[in-house]
Amino acid sequence: MLKQNRILLEERIPIKTIEEPYCKKCMDNVDTGKDLCEKCQSPPSIVNDWYFNKVKCLGKYRYYKDDNFKIPINILSILISLLKFKKRFIRISEYAGKLLADGLFQIFIKYSHVFKNSSYIAFSPKFDKSEKNQCDYIVDPLLRKLKEISINLVNIGSKIERVKDVGKNTGKPFNQRFLDIEGVHKVNGIDLKGAKIIIIDDVYTIGSTSWDLSRALKEQNAGEINVLAAGRHILYNKWIEKEHSNFDDLILYFSNLDIDRDRRNIDKVKIKKLNISKDNQINACFKGSSSEYQLLIDFKGKRIKHNCYDFVQNKKYYNKRFCKHITKVFIKLRAQEGDKLAESLLNQIYNTLDEWMFEDY
């Protein structure tokens, strides 16, 4: 379901889209009537040709660093992070990929004039061929959804390789990213014969990867190339969100989408005691498997203290996420006190999240 500036993934997970007008190469906002931002108008000297036509992203991928931990700013950023879970959590990556595929499908339909008559899907591979590429989790369900409406694209990801490792891009200057990636991609064993291509990516930052992959595709006679990405990476070093969100969006965000992915586990939580004071300090006690768990949410001191295994050992307190116990508290508050109070309290935490401390009890 696609509404103005908002997409519902599989009709339930809300994503805020990027408002137009924006640059057709990077989706940074531009003045009305302009096609390119200043950076894309004057790219590094190595970029004689962008090789690709347009970029369309589902939404903004953003986080800020807090003591070297990355704190996602929105639900899309959480979904993209779930793609990168370790192999033993492959179901989580598949869950995230399926939702993101639905979002890209909706973008494909909205901008059908850009993507129509495409023949192939491509994406940048890992240098280590034994390493799972997170784009696989998106591409496979996306191709299935397109096939349902009689659009049959061919995945040529297996034909593409990286001929050298460029390392991580984090901290690299803008120009250096283009210098390092030049000539990295190679397309093997296929003549594209002028076919139209869609490059799929989980995160689009400055376009260097899509630029070099497009170069390699053009060397095999690709026609028009467009980029379809889940997140447009926006760099921020501080918390900037100051807006009012509804309860359902915020509980999805704070629960790391567990309330959608694993609701039964949250429903099983047994709250033995729940008190909220006049100044909205929350104290709760839960029945645990071997002992009781305690929770303190102090709105004046901006602290959340809790001691369940998931919150402490799985480091949800480092990433400022709610475990199933804290999530259940807000669900119960909503049921007892109504939307207004529970929503207001969640917004208080979210809008000043950089000032909050999540700690072991």
matplotlib code that plots the C-alpha trace (Angstrom):
import matplotlib.pyplot as plt

x = [0.0, 1.5, 0.3, 1.8, 5.3, 4.5, 4.6, 3.2, 5.3, 3.0, 0.2, 1.6, 5.1, 5.3, 8.2, 8.5, 9.5, 11.7, 9.9, 10.3, 12.0, 15.3, 18.4, 17.9, 21.4, 21.4, 18.0, 19.3, 16.7, 17.1, 15.2, 12.1, 13.1, 16.6, 17.6, 20.9, 22.4, 25.7, 27.8, 26.3, 26.6, 30.4, 31.4, 35.1, 37.2, 37.3, 33.6, 33.5, 30.1, 27.7, 26.7, 23.4, 20.3, 18.2, 18.2, 15.0, 15.2, 12.5, 13.5, 16.3, 18.8, 20.0, 21.7, 23.8, 26.8, 26.6, 29.8, 30.7, 27.3, 25.1, 21.6, 19.1, 16.9, 13.9, 12.2, 13.8, 17.3, 16.4, 15.2, 18.4, 20.4, 18.4, 19.6, 23.1, 22.4, 24.8, 24.1, 22.5, 19.8, 19.1, 15.3, 15.6, 17.5, 14.8, 12.1, 13.7, 14.4, 10.8, 9.5, 12.1, 11.3, 7.6, 8.7, 10.9, 8.1, 5.8, 8.5, 8.9, 5.2, 5.0, 7.9, 7.0, 7.9, 11.5, 11.7, 9.4, 10.9, 13.8, 15.3, 17.8, 18.5, 22.1, 23.8, 27.3, 28.7, 30.9, 34.6, 34.6, 32.4, 31.6, 30.0, 26.3, 25.2, 22.4, 20.9, 20.0, 17.5, 15.8, 16.2, 14.6, 11.3, 11.2, 11.5, 8.7, 6.4, 7.2, 6.5, 3.0, 2.2, 3.9, 7.1, 9.9, 13.3, 16.5, 18.9, 22.5, 24.1, 26.1, 27.7, 29.3, 32.4, 34.7, 38.2, 39.8, 38.8, 38.5, 37.9, 35.3, 34.2, 33.6, 35.6, 36.9, 36.8, 34.2, 36.8, 38.7, 35.6, 35.4, 39.2, 39.1, 36.1, 37.1, 37.6, 36.5, 33.5, 33.6, 30.7, 31.4, 29.9, 27.0, 26.4, 23.6, 22.8, 21.4, 19.1, 17.7, 19.1, 18.0, 20.8, 19.5, 21.2, 20.4, 22.0, 22.9, 25.4, 27.3, 26.8, 30.4, 29.5, 26.6, 28.8, 31.5, 29.0, 27.2, 30.6, 31.2, 27.6, 28.1, 31.3, 29.0, 26.7, 24.0, 21.4, 19.8, 20.6, 18.6, 19.2, 16.6, 17.8, 16.2, 17.9, 19.5, 22.3, 22.1, 25.0, 24.2, 26.3, 23.5, 19.9, 17.8, 14.3, 11.8, 8.3, 5.2, 4.7, 1.8, 2.0, 2.1, 5.0, 7.0, 6.5, 7.6, 10.7, 11.6, 10.9, 13.3, 10.2, 9.9, 6.3, 5.6, 8.1, 7.7, 4.5, 3.7, 6.9, 5.9, 2.3, 3.8, 5.4, 4.0, 3.9, 3.7, 3.6, 3.3, 3.2, 3.3, 3.7, 2.3, 5.5, 5.3, 8.1, 7.4, 8.3, 7.6, 8.4, 8.2, 8.2, 11.4, 12.4, 14.6, 14.1, 12.2, 13.2, 13.0, 12.4, 12.7, 11.8, 12.7, 11.5, 13.0, 16.5, 16.0, 17.1, 15.8, 17.2, 16.3, 18.0, 16.6, 19.1, 18.0, 18.3, 21.7, 23.5, 22.2, 23.1, 19.8, 20.6, 23.6, 21.5, 18.6, 16.1, 13.3, 13.2, 9.9, 9.4, 9.6, 7.5, 4.8, 4.8, 3.9, 1.3, -0.3, -0.1, -2.0, -4.7, -5.1, -4.6, -5.4, -3.4, -2.7, -0.5, 1.4, 2.0, 3.1, 5.6, 7.1, 7.4, 9.2, 11.8, 12.1, 12.5, 15.3, 16.8, 20.4, 20.0, 18.6, 20.7, 19.7, 21.4, 21.6, 19.4]
y = [0.0, 3.3, 6.6, 10.1, 10.0, 6.7, 3.0, 0.0, -3.0, -6.0, -3.7, -3.4, -2.0, 1.8, 3.4, 7.1, 7.7, 10.5, 13.7, 15.1, 17.0, 15.2, 14.5, 11.8, 10.4, 10.3, 11.4, 14.2, 17.0, 19.7, 22.9, 22.5, 22.2, 20.8, 17.3, 17.1, 18.2, 20.1, 17.0, 15.0, 18.0, 18.1, 14.6, 13.5, 13.9, 10.2, 10.1, 11.1, 9.3, 8.2, 5.2, 4.8, 6.9, 7.3, 6.1, 5.3, 4.5, 3.2, 5.6, 7.0, 4.8, 6.7, 6.0, 7.9, 6.6, 6.4, 5.0, 3.3, 1.6, 2.4, 3.4, 3.2, 6.2, 4.7, 1.4, 1.1, 1.3, -1.5, -3.7, -3.1, -4.0, -7.2, -8.3, -8.5, -10.9, -13.9, -17.2, -18.8, -16.1, -16.6, -16.5, -12.9, -11.9, -13.6, -11.8, -8.4, -9.2, -10.2, -6.9, -4.8, -6.7, -5.7, -2.0, -2.1, -3.7, -0.8, 1.7, -0.3, 0.1, 3.7, 4.6, 2.0, 4.6, 4.4, 0.6, -0.7, -2.9, -3.9, -7.4, -8.1, -7.5, -7.1, -6.4, -5.9, -9.2, -9.7, -10.1, -13.3, -15.6, -17.8, -14.9, -14.5, -11.3, -9.5, -8.4, -12.1, -11.8, -9.0, -10.1, -13.5, -12.4, -9.3, -11.5, -13.6, -10.6, -9.2, -12.6, -12.5, -9.6, -11.2, -9.2, -11.8, -10.3, -12.5, -12.3, -12.0, -11.7, -14.9, -13.4, -10.6, -10.6, -8.3, -8.7, -7.1, -6.2, -2.5, -2.9, -0.9, 2.5, 3.9, 7.0, 7.2, 10.7, 11.1, 11.1, 8.1, 5.9, 6.4, 5.9, 2.6, 1.1, 1.9, -1.3, -3.6, -5.1, -7.6, -9.2, -12.6, -14.7, -12.6, -10.1, -7.9, -6.7, -3.3, -4.7, -2.5, -3.3, -2.7, -2.6, -3.6, -2.5, -2.5, 0.9, 3.6, 6.2, 8.2, 6.1, 4.8, 1.1, 1.6, 3.7, 1.0, -1.8, 0.2, 0.7, -3.1, -3.7, -1.2, -3.0, -6.0, -3.8, -3.0, -0.5, 1.9, 1.2, 2.3, 1.8, 0.5, 0.6, 0.0, 2.8, 6.2, 6.5, 9.8, 10.6, 12.1, 12.3, 13.3, 12.5, 14.9, 13.4, 15.7, 14.7, 13.0, 9.4, 7.1, 4.3, 1.4, 2.9, 3.5, 0.1, -1.5, 0.7, 0.1, -3.6, -4.0, -5.3, -8.2, -7.2, -8.1, -10.9, -12.7, -11.4, -14.7, -14.4, -11.0, -12.1, -14.8, -12.2, -12.3, -8.9, -9.4, -5.7, -2.5, 0.9, 4.4, 7.4, 10.9, 12.0, 9.0, 7.0, 3.3, 0.4, -3.2, -6.7, -9.8, -13.5, -15.0, -18.6, -18.8, -15.4, -12.2, -9.4, -5.7, -2.6, 1.1, 3.8, 7.2, 10.0, 12.8, 11.2, 9.7, 6.2, 2.7, 0.0, -3.6, -7.0, -9.7, -11.8, -10.4, -6.8, -7.3, -10.2, -9.6, -6.0, -4.5, -1.8, -0.8, -0.3, 1.3, -1.4, -2.8, -6.4, -8.4, -7.3, -3.5, -3.9, -5.7, -2.9, -0.3, -2.6, -3.1, 0.7, 1.3, -1.2, 0.2, 4.0, 4.4, 5.5, 9.1, 8.3, 5.4, 7.2, 10.4, 8.4, 6.6, 9.9, 11.4, 8.6, 8.7, 12.4, 12.6, 9.2, 10.5, 11.7, 8.5, 5.8, 2.2, 0.2, -3.1, -3.0]
z = [0.0, -1.1, 0.3, -0.1, 1.6, 3.3, 2.3, 4.2, 3.7, 3.2, 4.4, 8.0, 8.3, 7.8, 5.9, 5.4, 1.8, 0.4, -0.6, -4.0, -5.6, -5.3, -7.4, -9.9, -9.2, -5.4, -4.2, -2.1, -2.0, -4.6, -5.6, -7.7, -11.4, -10.8, -11.8, -10.0, -6.7, -6.7, -5.9, -8.8, -11.1, -10.3, -9.5, -9.0, -12.2, -12.6, -13.3, -17.0, -17.3, -14.5, -16.8, -15.0, -15.5, -12.3, -8.7, -6.8, -3.0, -0.7, 2.1, 4.2, 6.0, 9.0, 12.3, 14.9, 16.9, 20.7, 22.3, 19.0, 18.7, 15.8, 16.8, 13.9, 13.6, 11.8, 11.0, 7.5, 9.1, 11.4, 8.5, 6.6, 9.7, 10.1, 6.6, 8.0, 10.8, 11.2, 9.4, 12.5, 12.3, 8.6, 9.2, 10.5, 7.3, 5.2, 7.1, 6.5, 2.8, 2.1, 3.6, 1.7, -1.5, -1.1, -0.6, -3.8, -5.7, -4.7, -5.8, -9.1, -9.7, -8.8, -11.1, -13.8, -16.4, -15.2, -14.9, -17.6, -20.3, -18.1, -18.8, -16.1, -12.4, -11.2, -7.9, -6.6, -5.2, -2.2, -2.9, -0.8, -2.9, 0.1, 1.9, 1.6, -0.1, 1.7, -1.6, -2.3, 0.5, -1.4, -5.0, -4.8, -3.2, -5.5, -8.6, -7.4, -6.8, -10.3, -11.8, -10.3, -12.5, -15.6, -15.4, -15.8, -15.1, -15.1, -12.2, -13.6, -10.2, -10.7, -13.8, -11.8, -9.7, -7.8, -9.0, -5.9, -2.4, -1.6, 2.1, 4.0, 2.9, 6.3, 6.9, 3.3, 1.6, -1.2, -4.1, -2.6, -2.8, -6.5, -7.0, -5.0, -6.7, -10.3, -12.3, -9.4, -11.2, -14.0, -15.9, -17.3, -20.1, -21.3, -24.1, -22.8, -26.4, -25.4, -22.7, -19.9, -16.5, -12.9, -10.2, -6.8, -3.6, 0.1, 0.8, -1.7, -0.3, -2.9, -6.0, -6.4, -6.4, -8.8, -11.0, -11.4, -11.7, -14.4, -16.2, -16.2, -17.5, -20.3, -21.3, -22.0, -24.1, -21.5, -22.5, -20.0, -16.4, -13.3, -9.6, -7.2, -3.5, -0.1, 1.8, 0.9, 3.4, 5.2, 7.5, 10.9, 14.1, 16.4, 17.0, 14.9, 15.0, 16.6, 15.5, 16.9, 15.9, 16.6, 19.2, 16.6, 14.7, 17.8, 19.4, 16.1, 16.2, 19.8, 19.7, 16.8, 14.9, 17.3, 17.9, 14.2, 13.9, 17.2, 18.8, 20.6, 22.6, 23.8, 24.7, 26.9, 29.2, 32.8, 34.5, 38.3, 39.2, 37.2, 38.8, 37.2, 39.4, 38.9, 37.3, 35.0, 36.5, 35.7, 37.9, 36.9, 38.0, 35.7, 36.3, 34.8, 34.1, 37.2, 39.0, 38.8, 36.5, 37.4, 35.3, 36.0, 33.4, 34.8, 32.6, 34.6, 34.7, 31.2, 32.2, 31.5, 33.8, 33.4, 33.9, 31.7, 29.6, 26.3, 27.4, 29.0, 27.4, 23.9, 24.3, 23.5, 26.1, 24.0, 20.9, 22.9, 21.9, 24.0, 25.0, 25.2, 28.8, 28.1, 25.0, 27.0, 29.6, 26.9, 25.4, 28.8, 29.5, 26.3, 27.2, 30.7, 30.2, 26.5, 23.4, 24.6, 27.6, 26.1, 22.9, 24.7, 26.8, 23.8, 22.0, 25.0, 24.8, 21.0, 20.5, 23.0, 22.6, 22.4, 26.0, 27.4, 29.2, 28.9, 31.7, 33.6, 36.7]

ax = plt.figure().add_subplot(projection="3d")
ax.plot(x, y, z, "-o")
ax.set_aspect("equal")
plt.show()
